Amino acid sequence: MRWIETPDSSTIAAIRYDPSRELLDIRFTNDRTYRYFGVPEFVYRALLRADSKGRYFNEIVRDGYEYEELE
């Protein structure tokens, strides 16, 4: 998985996605990184296209999927 930088977001620094395992990794601007499990590809693509990635994350991803913090 390769990171996609998101310089237009004040909350999310970068995103990467593994479609075969439906894993979404999000690195926030505070340098914390979280992995979200069972995320469909359409959610990942919508996040990339969102005008406000932080708002989309808060409304769709944050409480919608299990996650763990990565080191």
C-alpha positions, 0 to 999 in steps of 0.5 A: 500500500502506498500513501496518498498525501492529502495536503488540502485537509487540515485533519488528515495528512495521508491515506492508504488502502488495501482493497484485497483486505479492505484495510484503510490506514489514515495518518492524521496531522498530529502524526497518529495513524489508525487502521480501519477494518472492513472498509469497502473500496467505495468508502475509500474512493469517496473519502479521497474525493470529499471536499472535506476529508475530515467531515467525511471521516467523522460522518462515515468512517470514525464510528462506522468501522473497527480500528486500531492505532498503528505505531 
